[in-house]
Amino acid sequence: MKKRALVVLANGFEEAEAAIPVDVLRRCEVEVAIAGLKTLMVSGSHGISIQADTLIEEYGGLPDALVLPGGMPGAENLASSVKLKDLILKYHSAGK
């Protein structure tokens, strides 16, 4: 069974912390989905935007890995998300 990862992007994310893990995981044949916290087009902290595959509230299931690129104010935006907090708690409950 192919491994799956979810990368969650919030406006103000650090571009390198998003692009490099996506690239490496895909080279390792991990199925990577990119979820926008609030919008599909997410703006990074240095002016680079990435088109997400889905919104976090539309993503179903519990992938094998969760990647949360920081940056400022991206990290603050991630921290303020109730939906993301719920997902992290599901990971903790599942022992991931």
C-alpha positions as CSV (number, residue, x, y, z in Angstrom):
1,M,0.0,0.0,0.0
2,K,1.3,3.4,-1.0
3,K,2.2,5.8,1.8
4,R,0.3,9.1,2.0
5,A,1.3,12.5,3.3
6,L,-0.6,15.7,3.8
7,V,1.1,19.1,3.6
8,V,-1.0,21.9,5.1
9,L,-0.3,25.4,4.0
10,A,-1.4,28.7,5.6
11,N,-0.8,32.1,4.2
12,G,2.7,33.3,5.2
13,F,4.2,29.8,5.0
14,E,8.0,29.4,4.5
15,E,8.3,28.3,0.8
16,A,11.3,26.1,1.3
17,E,9.7,24.2,4.2
18,A,6.8,23.4,1.8
19,A,8.4,22.7,-1.6
20,I,11.4,20.6,-0.4
21,P,9.4,18.1,1.6
22,V,6.8,17.8,-1.2
23,D,9.6,17.2,-3.7
24,V,11.5,14.6,-1.6
25,L,8.3,12.7,-0.6
26,R,7.2,12.5,-4.2
27,R,10.6,11.2,-5.3
28,C,10.2,8.5,-2.6
29,E,6.9,7.7,-4.3
30,V,4.8,8.9,-1.4
31,E,1.3,10.2,-2.4
32,V,1.4,13.8,-1.4
33,A,-1.7,16.1,-1.1
34,I,-1.4,19.8,-0.4
35,A,-4.2,21.3,1.6
36,G,-4.8,25.0,2.0
37,L,-5.9,26.1,5.4
38,K,-8.4,28.7,4.1
39,T,-7.9,29.0,0.3
40,L,-6.7,26.9,-2.6
41,M,-4.2,29.6,-3.7
42,V,-1.8,30.1,-0.7
43,S,0.7,32.9,-0.5
44,G,4.1,32.2,1.0
45,S,6.1,34.6,3.2
46,H,8.4,35.6,0.3
47,G,5.8,36.2,-2.3
48,I,5.6,32.7,-3.9
49,S,2.1,31.2,-4.1
50,I,1.2,27.5,-4.3
51,Q,-2.0,26.1,-5.6
52,A,-3.3,23.5,-3.1
53,D,-5.0,20.3,-4.2
54,T,-7.8,20.7,-1.6
55,L,-8.9,22.6,1.4
56,I,-8.2,21.1,4.8
57,E,-11.8,20.8,5.7
58,E,-12.4,18.8,2.5
59,Y,-9.5,16.3,3.0
60,G,-10.7,12.9,4.3
61,G,-8.8,10.2,6.1
62,L,-5.7,10.1,8.2
63,P,-2.5,10.0,6.0
64,D,0.7,8.5,7.2
65,A,2.5,11.8,7.5
66,L,1.5,15.4,8.3
67,V,3.8,18.2,7.2
68,L,3.3,21.7,8.6
69,P,5.5,24.3,7.0
70,G,6.2,27.2,9.4
71,G,7.3,30.7,8.5
72,M,5.7,33.9,9.7
73,P,2.9,34.5,9.9
74,G,2.3,31.0,8.5
75,A,3.0,29.3,11.8
76,E,0.6,31.6,13.7
77,N,-2.1,31.0,11.1
78,L,-1.6,27.2,11.5
79,A,-1.8,27.5,15.3
80,S,-5.1,29.4,15.1
81,S,-6.8,26.6,13.1
82,V,-9.4,24.6,15.0
83,K,-9.6,22.1,12.1
84,L,-5.8,21.5,12.1
85,K,-5.8,21.1,15.9
86,D,-8.5,18.4,15.5
87,L,-6.4,16.6,12.9
88,I,-3.3,16.7,15.1
89,L,-5.3,15.3,18.0
90,K,-6.5,12.5,15.7
91,Y,-2.8,11.8,14.9
92,H,-2.0,11.7,18.6
93,S,-4.9,9.4,19.4
94,A,-3.8,7.0,16.6
95,G,-0.3,6.9,18.0
96,K,1.3,8.7,15.1
